[in-house]
Amino acid sequence: MSVVNSFAKFYSADYPAESNVASTAPAYGDAINVLQGTLAGCTGYPTEAQVLDGIVFGSSSQFTGTLDVDSSANLPDITKVRSGVSFGSASQFVGVSQQPPVSSVLQGVGYGANGTEFVGTLQISGPITPNYPSVEDVLVGIEFGNTGDVPMVGVYEPAAVSVVKLDETYGAYGNEFYGQFECPDTPSSCGESWLM
């Protein structure tokens, strides 16, 4: 449908319907019929933040991309990119992620790209038996053991510094703790609590 120019009615001046004129077009018409296009044109454009910085797009070039591919929010961490693979807008970043050697992966286990790039060659006869320390040799409350199994919990508690002879060093590395117990020169007067 068209809008008829009220002044030019007799001259057959018709204007295109607003729905047929781009919304970005300048106003048109006459003094009585000031018209503005409403046609949105193509829809479904990506947002400007999803298009590379500086790229102009849209049915009438009304959008400009703002995506900075080199911002840390848009790049993977170099530890997540395969070693030697360059990336970034100017290939200025290089991945450092390493795959384990095939000799360290169980025989027949595929890994790498699509799980098929490499195949493990490690052969083991019999089950792998872990060599965990005794719970008595692990500090109180420390959990350890196979992932997925009920964890083992350490029960070792070092002697309290208050019961170890003054300035005696002890602990896992031999010098973690310093005794604070002051005892007279005759150990028999200290009783059973004098440990060192």
N, C-alpha and C positions, 0 to 999 in steps of 0.2 A: 504494500500500500504506500502511496506517496502522499505528501502534504502539499496542498495547492497554495501557491504564493497568493496571499490575499490582495496585494497590489497588482499583481500580474495575472490575476485570474483570467482576464480577457486575452492575455498574451500567451496563455498555455504554459506558464512557468511552473513546473512541478519540481519538488525537492525529493531526494531519496528519503525513505523512511529512516528514522533514527536507528532502528535495529539493523539497518543495512550499511551504516557508516561506523567506522572504527571509533571507539571511545577516545582514542588519542588524537583524533582529527580536531582541528579548530571548529569553534561554533560556526554554524552556517544558517542561512535563511534570510529573513527580512525583519523589519521592525516589529511586526506582529508575531511572526513565527520564528523565534530564535531557537534554533535546534542544536542539539548536541548528540553526536553519535553514541550509541550504547553497545555496539558490537565489540565484544571482548576479544575477538580474534581467536587464535589458538589458545588452548588452555593446557594444563598439565606440564607446565615448565618446571624444571628443577628450581629450587630456591637459589638466590645469588650466592649463598654460602656453600652451595654444592657444586659451583662452577668455578673453574680456575680464575684466579685474579686477573682482571683486565679483559676478559672475554665478554664481548657484547652479544646479546641474544634477545629473542622475542620477536613477535610479528612486526613490530616497528622499532626494533632495537632499543626497547625501553628498559632492559635489564643489563647489569654489568656484574660479572662474577667477582667474588671476593675471597675465594678459597685460597689460602696460603698453604701449599702442599709441604712446605718446609717447616711449618710450625710443629712443635713437639706433639700437639694434640692430633695431628694428622699423619704422623709417622710411627712406624713400629720402633721399638727399642732395638738398638743394634744387636743386643744379645738374643733377639728373637728372629734375626735374619741370618741365613746360612753364611758361613765364613766366605769372604771373597766376593759376595754379591753386592754390587753397587746399587744405590737407590737415592731418591731425592730428585728435585727438579733438574739439578746439574750433576747427578750421580756423585754428589759430594759426601755421601755416607756409605760405609762399607760394613756389612754384617760380620759378626764374630762367632756366631753359634757353630759349635762343632758337633758332628755326629760321632758316636762311639765307633771305634774300629770294629770291623766285622769279626775279628778274632775275640772280641769281648762280648759278643751277643750270641745267645744260644743258637746252635745250628738249626737252620730252617726258618728262623724268625725274620720276617721281612720288615724293613723300616726305611725311612727316608721318604722321598717324593712318592705319594700314593701308596706307601707301605711296601713298595716293590723295588725301590732304587738299589737297596743293599740287602743282602741276606747273610745272617749270622753264620759263623763257622765254628763257634766254640762247642767242643764236645766234652761232655762230663759223664763219667761212669759212676753210676749210683747217685743217690741224693746228696745235695750240698748240705753239709752239717755246719751250722754256724758255731762259732767259738765265742760265746758270750761270757763276760765275767760273772762270777758268783754275785748274787744279790748282796751278800755280806761285804763285797768289795766295792759297792757303788753307794754314793751318798744317799741318805734318806730322802725318799720322795721322787727320785729320778726314775722315770719310766724308760724302758728300753726293750728291745726284742723285735721280732718280725712284724712288719706292717700287717695289720689285719688279725693278728693273734692277740690273745689277752696279754697285755704288757707285763713284764717283770718290773718290780719296783725295788730300788735300792734300800738297804736298811742300815748301812754303815753310818755311825755317828762318831765323829772324833771326840776324844776326851775333852771335857770342858777345861778351859785354860786355868780355871780356879783350882784344879786338882793336880796340875802338872808343875813340877819344880820351877821356880822363878828363872826366867830367861832360857829355859830349855826350848829348843825349836822342834816342831813336829808338824805332821800333816802330809798330804799326798806328795808334795815336792820337798819335804823335809824342812821347810821354813815358812809354812803358811801361818802357823800359830806360835805364840810365845807363852810359855807357862807363866803363871802369876802366883803360884803357891809358894809362900815363904815358910820355910821349915828351919828349925834350929839345926845346929851342926850334927846332932845325933839323930839319924833317921829313925831309930826305934821310937823316939818321942813323937813322930809324926803319925804313927799308926798305919793302917792299911790304905788310907786315902793318898799316901804319897806314892805316886806312880813312877816317877823318874828321879 
